[in-house]
Amino acid sequence: MIAAIIACEVGFWVLLVAGLAARYLLRRRRLSTVLLWSVPLVDVALLAIAVVDLRGGGEAHLAHGLAAVYLGVSIVLGHRMIRWADQRAHHRFGGGPPPVRAPRTGAARAAHERRTWLEHLLAYAATAAILSLFTLLVGDVDRTLPLWSVMRPWGLAVVIDFVISFSYTLFPRRETR
């Protein structure tokens, strides 16, 4: 299962880089569109691999939980990661404007931090939904308990992220002069 996660992560970046190279270096817009639209298929493949493994009697363990984390993060943040890479490639190879930087100070920074935390929370919730799906498909809660081991440390990270992110609202960083 770990190999499948690694292969899917590599596949994600290979398709992304190939799509951007086709768009900005080769000027092949259609090919680029096909490659970039193929990126979510990597997630579908990982989901299918995990489901087939679990339904086929495979032992549920941490790797399946990590697959759910990968899928949850990809579902919530995948589009943003692709947009992030596209903006930089467009600037570097396509003559586009420089990417807009996140605000560094004030209320705009606080709002940015809150949005980022909300995305983190949504990725956590998406992962919980995927783990619930895995549990439902296996049909045995006791057998799938190891899958859920990823949620406790990640839950702690979400809480820490909340404290840090909302500290920008309570104590906004001021501009230095």
N, C-alpha and C positions, 0 to 999 in steps of 0.2 A: 504494500500500500504506500509506503514511503516513496518507493520508486515511481509510483503513479503520480504522487503529488509533485515530486521533482520534475517529472516529465511534463506535467501540465503547466507548471510554473515556467519551465524553459519554453514550452510551446506558446504560452501567452506572450512572452517577450520576443520570441522569434517571429511570430505573426505580426506583432505590433511593429517591430523594426522593419520587417519586410514590407508591411503596408505603408509605412512612412517613407521608406526608400523608394517604393514604386511611385508614390505621390510626388515627392520632391526631387528625387535624383533622376528617375526615369521618365517623369512626367506622364505616367500611365494611370490616369485617374480611375478608370474602371477597375483595373487590377488592384489598385490600392483599396478601393471600396470593398471589393470581394474579400481581400485579405483582412481588412479591419473588421468587417462584419463576421468573419470566421473566428475572431477572438473568443466570443462567448461559447462557441462550440467546444472549446477546451474545457470550459466549466461543465458543460453537458456531459462530456466524456468522463470527467472525474466523478461526477454524480453517478453516472451509469456504472462505472467500475466499482465504486463503493457499495452501491445497492446490490449489484450482482454478487459481490463478495459476501456481503452480509446475508442476503437471501439464500445464498448457496451453502450456508452453514459456517462461513468463516468466522473466526473468533473476533468479536468486537474488541478493539483495543485503541490505544492512544492515536494510532495512525489514522483511524477512521474519524476520530474527533478532530484531528488536524486537517483532514480533508474537508470537514464541515466548516472549520474556521476559514480555510482557503476560499471555499465557495461563498460563505457569508460576506467576507471582505470583498471578494470579487463582485458579488451582486451589488453591494452598496457603493463601493469605491472604484469599481472597474472603469466606469465611464469617465470619472474624474481623472484617473491615471492615464487613460488614453488621451483625453483632452490636454492634460499636462504635457505629455510627450509630443503631441501634435503641435502645440503652441511653440515649443522649443525647436522642433524640426522646421516648422514654417519660418521661424525667425532665422535659424542658422542656414538652411538650404533653400528656402523659398522666397527670401527677401521680405518676409513679413515683419511686423512691428515686434519689438521686444516683448516678452511675456510680462503681464502685469504682476507685480509683486504683491504679496500679502501686506496689508497695512501694518506698520510697525508700532504705532502709538495710538492712544486715545480710544474713543468710543468705537471707531472702525475696527481697531485691533480686537477689542473686547467682543464685538459682534462676530468677527472672524473666528475667534477661539470658541465661542459658543456653538457656531455652525459646525466646526470641526469636531467638537465633542459630540454633538448630536449625530453626526455621521458615524462616529465610533460606536455610540450606543445602538444605532440602527444596524451596524454590522454585527454587533453582539446579539441583537434580537434575531437577525436573519440566521445566524449560526444556531441559536437555540431552536428556531423553527426547523432547520435542516436536521439537527440532532433528534428532534421530535419525530420527524419523518422517518429517519433511520430506525428509531425505537418502534414506531408503528409498523414499519415494514418487517422488522424482525419478529415482532409480536411477543417479545419477552423482555420486560423491563429489567429484570435481574441480569440478563445476558448483555444488555447494552449499557449498564452503569459505567463501565470503563470509558465509554465515549464521552461522557459528561465531565470527565476529569479536567478537560481543558477550560471549562467555564469558570471554575473558582479563581484561578490566577488571573484570568482575563477579566473577570468581574472586579477584582481588586484594581486592575489597571484602569478600568472604566471609572471607578470611584476616584482614583488618584488623578486621572485626566480631568474629571469633573472639578475637583478642587483647584487644580492648576488653571483650567480654562476659565472658571468663574472668578478666580482671583483677579483676572484682568478687568472684570466688570466692577468688582469692589475696590480694587486698587489699580486704576488704569495707569499704564506707563506713560509718562509725560515726554514730550519732545525735548531733546537736549539742544542747548543753544550754544 
